[in-house]
Amino acid sequence: MKNKSSKDTERIPFEPNNRSKKAKEAKKLPTAPVVANKSKSKANSSVKQDSQDIPDEVNRRIIRRSALFCGIPTGLGITTFFVSYILVSRHIVDLPTSAVVLLSMLFLGIGVLGLSYGAISASWDEGRIGSWWGGDEFKKNFGHLKEAWKSQQQIVKAAQQSKNQ
């Protein structure tokens, strides 16, 4: 699905249609705030809200992948304390405290990275599950994130330039 913008870039599946709204607002001169019309129909506002929400299918996929890639290493990080306590208290192995702390920190750090990887490596397209490891989806979604960061930086630069003038 191609978005008809000046850059001809691919649109994120749950991204609103008005992609460059902030860029256009940054270029405009400040105006008086507009008061919302309360007589709008609920159906009209719910359609706008639905276009900005992450679909349930994609949301469940992100949660499952994040729980898997974060939950296992985090569980191992916590288990490290219990196993080391049993090993030391029963005089099976004399473990240095620093080794236990470093190993648990390693697992907990991998869990933090797994949380991010689980969200980014999930397929953001409705109806497409994606691969088990999510390498292709990670490349695609990380590309979307880099593109969004670059466009946000351009908006900030444009706002700063218009503020300085």
C-alpha positions as CSV (number, residue, x, y, z in Angstrom):
1,M,0.0,0.0,0.0
2,K,1.6,3.3,-1.1
3,N,0.8,6.6,0.5
4,K,0.5,9.5,-1.9
5,S,3.0,11.8,-0.3
6,S,5.9,13.7,-1.6
7,K,8.3,11.0,-0.7
8,D,6.2,8.1,-2.0
9,T,7.0,5.9,1.1
10,E,5.2,2.9,2.5
11,R,2.6,3.7,5.1
12,I,2.6,1.8,8.4
13,P,-0.6,-0.3,8.5
14,F,-2.2,1.4,11.5
15,E,-0.8,4.8,10.8
16,P,-3.4,7.6,10.3
17,N,-4.0,8.8,6.7
18,N,-2.9,12.4,7.5
19,R,0.8,11.5,7.9
20,S,2.3,14.9,7.3
21,K,-0.3,16.8,9.4
22,K,2.3,17.9,12.0
23,A,4.7,19.1,9.2
24,K,2.0,21.2,7.7
25,E,1.0,22.6,11.1
26,A,4.7,23.5,11.8
27,K,4.8,25.6,8.6
28,K,1.6,27.5,9.4
29,L,1.6,30.7,11.3
30,P,0.1,30.5,14.8
31,T,-3.6,31.1,14.8
32,A,-6.3,31.2,17.4
33,P,-7.4,27.8,18.8
34,V,-10.4,26.2,17.2
35,V,-13.2,25.2,19.6
36,A,-14.4,21.7,18.8
37,N,-18.0,21.4,17.6
38,K,-19.9,19.3,20.1
39,S,-22.6,18.4,17.5
40,K,-20.4,16.0,15.7
41,S,-21.8,12.5,15.4
42,K,-20.3,9.7,17.5
43,A,-19.8,7.6,14.4
44,N,-17.6,10.3,12.9
45,S,-15.4,10.5,15.9
46,S,-15.2,6.7,16.4
47,V,-14.0,6.3,12.8
48,K,-11.2,8.9,13.4
49,Q,-10.2,7.1,16.7
50,D,-10.3,3.6,14.9
51,S,-7.8,4.8,12.3
52,Q,-5.3,5.7,15.0
53,D,-5.6,2.5,17.1
54,I,-3.5,-0.6,16.7
55,P,-5.7,-3.4,15.5
56,D,-6.4,-6.1,18.1
57,E,-4.8,-8.8,16.1
58,V,-1.6,-6.9,15.8
59,N,-1.7,-5.9,19.4
60,R,-2.1,-9.5,20.6
61,R,0.8,-10.5,18.3
62,I,3.1,-7.8,19.7
63,I,2.2,-8.9,23.3
64,R,2.8,-12.6,22.6
65,R,6.2,-11.9,21.0
66,S,7.2,-9.5,23.7
67,A,6.2,-11.9,26.5
68,L,8.2,-14.7,24.8
69,F,11.4,-12.7,24.1
70,C,11.2,-10.8,27.4
71,G,9.7,-13.4,29.7
72,I,12.1,-16.2,29.2
73,P,15.3,-14.2,29.9
74,T,13.7,-12.3,32.8
75,G,12.6,-15.6,34.3
76,L,16.1,-16.9,34.0
77,G,17.5,-13.7,35.6
78,I,15.2,-14.2,38.6
79,T,15.8,-17.9,38.8
80,T,19.6,-17.2,38.9
81,F,19.2,-15.9,42.5
82,F,17.2,-18.9,43.7
83,V,19.5,-21.5,42.1
84,S,22.6,-19.7,43.4
85,Y,21.2,-19.5,46.9
86,I,20.5,-23.3,46.9
87,L,24.0,-24.1,45.5
88,V,25.7,-21.9,48.1
89,S,23.6,-22.7,51.1
90,R,24.0,-26.5,50.5
91,H,27.7,-26.1,50.0
92,I,27.5,-27.6,46.5
93,V,29.4,-24.7,44.8
94,D,31.0,-21.7,46.3
95,L,29.9,-18.9,44.0
96,P,31.2,-15.4,44.2
97,T,28.4,-12.8,44.7
98,S,29.6,-10.8,41.8
99,A,29.2,-13.7,39.4
100,V,25.6,-14.2,40.5
101,V,24.8,-10.5,40.2
102,L,26.5,-10.3,36.7
103,L,24.7,-13.4,35.4
104,S,21.3,-12.1,36.6
105,M,22.0,-8.7,35.2
106,L,22.9,-10.3,31.9
107,F,19.6,-12.2,31.7
108,L,17.6,-9.2,32.9
109,G,19.3,-7.0,30.2
110,I,18.5,-9.6,27.6
111,G,14.9,-9.4,28.8
112,V,14.8,-5.7,28.3
113,L,16.2,-6.0,24.8
114,G,13.7,-8.9,24.2
115,L,10.8,-6.6,25.1
116,S,11.8,-4.1,22.4
117,Y,12.6,-6.8,19.9
118,G,9.3,-8.5,20.5
119,A,7.4,-5.4,19.7
120,I,9.4,-4.4,16.6
121,S,9.8,-7.9,15.2
122,A,6.0,-8.6,15.1
123,S,4.2,-8.2,11.8
124,W,2.3,-4.9,11.9
125,D,0.2,-6.0,8.9
126,E,-3.3,-7.3,9.7
127,G,-3.8,-10.8,8.4
128,R,-0.1,-11.6,8.0
129,I,1.5,-13.5,10.9
130,G,5.2,-13.3,9.8
131,S,8.0,-15.6,10.6
132,W,8.8,-17.1,14.0
133,W,12.0,-15.2,14.7
134,G,10.7,-12.0,12.9
135,G,14.0,-11.0,11.2
136,D,12.3,-9.6,8.1
137,E,9.6,-7.9,10.1
138,F,12.2,-6.3,12.3
139,K,14.0,-4.9,9.3
140,K,10.8,-3.5,7.8
141,N,9.4,-2.1,11.1
142,F,12.8,-0.6,12.2
143,G,12.9,1.1,8.8
144,H,9.5,2.6,9.5
145,L,10.7,3.8,12.9
146,K,13.9,5.4,11.5
147,E,11.8,7.1,8.8
148,A,9.5,8.5,11.5
149,W,12.4,9.7,13.6
150,K,13.9,11.5,10.6
151,S,10.6,13.2,9.7
152,Q,10.2,14.2,13.4
153,Q,13.7,15.7,13.4
154,Q,12.8,17.7,10.2
155,I,9.6,19.0,11.8
156,V,11.6,20.1,14.9
157,K,14.2,21.8,12.7
158,A,11.5,23.5,10.7
159,A,9.8,24.7,13.9
160,Q,13.1,26.0,15.3
161,Q,14.0,27.8,12.0
162,S,10.5,29.5,11.9
163,K,10.9,30.4,15.6
164,N,14.3,32.0,14.9
165,Q,13.0,34.1,12.0
